[in-house]
Amino acid sequence: KHEFEKFLASRKIDLTTSEKYKLGIAPPNNAISNYIGTIKDPGERELAQKISLEIGVIKPDLQDPKSHYDTFRDRIMFPIWDQFGQLVGYTSRSIRPEQKAKYLNSNESFVFNKKNILYGLHLAKNHIREKDSVVLVEGNMDQIALSSHGFSNCVAIQGIALAESTLQNLANLSKNFILALDNDQAGYKAAQRIHLDCLKKEITCLWIDLTPHKDPDEFIQNEGPLSFKQRLEMA
């Protein structure tokens, strides 16, 4: 709990925003694996284990393949939803320096396909329609930061590419795309890729210069929403 509160304070996330996005912390033990072990019916237990392995919330122990452990332990958890608000996966962030991966995400599976997901779309779609524009960012924290500062027509991509159907769904809401991707080489390349895909649909994207900051979250924490609004108008 202390680590979670520390994280929220460091990222300037208030309780209302935390509850809106269902942020949390995974316990250090194997809560899911242990729960599966308590399912009495052997058939149900086997099915729960099979599905949990397939969607990547548990993993087999390399020393003992019959044993399993939780994928997400001692991590800040960001649930990820599809456009209808159905939970499909997680992004997680380490809370200690010795944890190997700083960010750990759900596996690609029958419920989680990064190309088909825009983080926050279920919350943003009505605002995208109302404002007739959409701001695309790269990270979940960027989406949370912008949305909680009034830029509620914002969604985050989950990888470097978008599925054609996902792009079409977004274009059905608005044809005005504004790219606020990370201010680095990878961000520029992702922006170019998305722009080329948009051009095929006769959509010309606008692009926001975030200099001297690396991403929208950092920009808004340092410069404030008014400065971001000005950059938005100069896109």
N, C-alpha and C positions, 0 to 999 in steps of 0.2 A: 504493500500500500504506500509506504514511504517513497519508494522508487517511482511509482506511478504519479504521485503528487508532485515530486521533484521534476519529472518530465513535463507535466502540464504547465508548471510554473516557468520552466526554462523556455518553453515554446509559446508562452503567453496564451494558453488555451483555458478559457473559463469553464466552469462546471456545466453550464447550459450547452456549450458547443460539444464538450466531451460526451454528454448524454445524447445529444442529437446524432452524433456519429458513432455511438455505442463503443467508445474507446475503452480499453481495459488492459489488464496485465495477466499473462498466463502464469500459473503457479509454477514453482520450481520442480514439482513432482510430476508423475505420469498420471494425471487425473483422468484423461480419456481412456488410456490403456487399462488402468485399474477398474474403471467403470465397466468397460466391455467384459472384463473378467468376472464381474458380478452377475451378468445376465444368465439366468438359470437355464433357459431353453437352449440346448446345444445348437440347433438350427439357427435360431435368432442371433446367438453369440457369434457363430461363424459368419453370418451375413454382415453383422455390424463390423466385424473385424475386416472382412473383405472390402467393404465399401470405404471404411476408414483408411485402409491402405491405399485404395485406388485414388481417393481424393487427397491423400497425403497428409492427413492430420496425425497419423501414427506411422512409424517405420519399424522394420524388423531389426532385431539386435544382431549384429554381425557375429558376435560370439555364440549366440544361441538363437537360431532362426525361429524357434517356437515362441520366443519372447519378443515383446514389442516395447517401444518407448514413444512418448509424445514428441512430435516434430517441434512444436512451439512450447518451450519452457523458459520461464524467467524472461519474458519479452513483453514489450508494449505491443498491444494487438490492435490492428485496424481492420474491422470487418469490411468486406467488399461485396457490394450488391450489384445485381443486374438492373436494367432500366425499370423493372417492375417492383424493385425493392426486395427481391428475394436474395437471401444470403448465398453467395457462391464461392467465397474464399476469403483468404486473409493476407494482409501484409503485416510483417512484424519487424520491430526494431530492437536491437540488443540494449541491455541496460548496464552491462559491465564490459570493460575493455577486453577482457580475455575471451569473450564469446566470439567464435570464429567469424560468422557472417554478421555484418552490421545490420543488413536487411535480409530477411528470409521471407519468401513468398510461397503461396500455395502452388502445388504442381499444376501443370496443365492436365485437365481431366474432362470427363463428360459434363461436368457442371462449370468448370472454370477454363475459359479460353480468353487469354489476354486481348487478342485482336477484337473480340466481341464486347469488351467491357470498357465503359467510360465511368471512372469513379465519380460518384456524386450525381449521376444523371437522373436518378429517381427523385432527387431533391431539387435539381436545377431545371428540369424540363419545362415546367410552367413559366419560370422566370425567363428562360430562353425565348419562349413564344412571346411573352409580354414585351421583352426588351428588343425582340427581333435581332438578337446577336448572341454569339457564344464565344467565351474565352476558353481556349484550350491550354492546359498546363501539363507539366510532366509528373509532378509528385503529388501524392495524397495530401501532404502537409501544405503544398501550394494551394490546392483546391480548398482545404479547410480554412487557411489564412484569408484567401480572397473572399470566400463566401461569408465568413464571419465578420468581414469588414464592409459588407454591403454589395459585393460583386457576386450576386447570387446566381448569375447566368454562367457559372464556371464549371468545367468538368476536367478531369485528369485522364490522360491516356495511360494505359497500363504497360505499354511496351513501345517499341520504335515504329510500329505499324498499326494501321487500323483496317479491320475487315471492310470490304466494300459495302456490306449490308449495314454495318455500324455507321459508316460515313453517310449512307443514304438516310438512315433514321435521324441523324443529326441535321442533315440538309432539309428534311421534312419539317423540322422545328424552326430553322432559320438558315438563310443562305449567307449570312454575315459571320464569317469565321475570323477570329482574332487569335493569333498564336503568341502565347507568352511562355515559350519553352525555355529550358535552362540556357543561361548565357555562357555557353561553351561550345566547342566543336561538335560534340554529339548532339547538342540541342539545335544547332544550325542545320545539321544533316537531317534530323528528324523533321524540322520545319520544312525543309526542301521537299522531303518525301511526301509529307501530308499535303503540301501545296500542289505538287504535281498530281496527286490523286484527286484533289479538289478541282483542279483545272479541267480534268476529264468530265466533271459534272458542271462545267462552266461557272465555277465559284472561284473568285480571286480572294485569297486570304490577305489579311492585314497582319503585320508583325510588330511586336512591342520590343523596343530596345530597353533592356533592364540595367545597362551600364550605370554604375560600376558594380552592381550586385549580381550574385550567381543565379538567383531564382526569384520568383514572385514572393515567396514567403520571406526571404531575407530582405527583399526590397521593401515590403510593407512594414516589417518590424523596424527597419531603420528610417524609412522616409515617410511612412504613414499613408493612409488611403487617398488623401487629397493629391499627393504627388503621383500615386499610381493612376488616378483618374486623369491627370494631365498627360501621362505617358500614353494612356489609352486613347486620348483624343488626338495625340500626335502619331498614332500607329501608322 
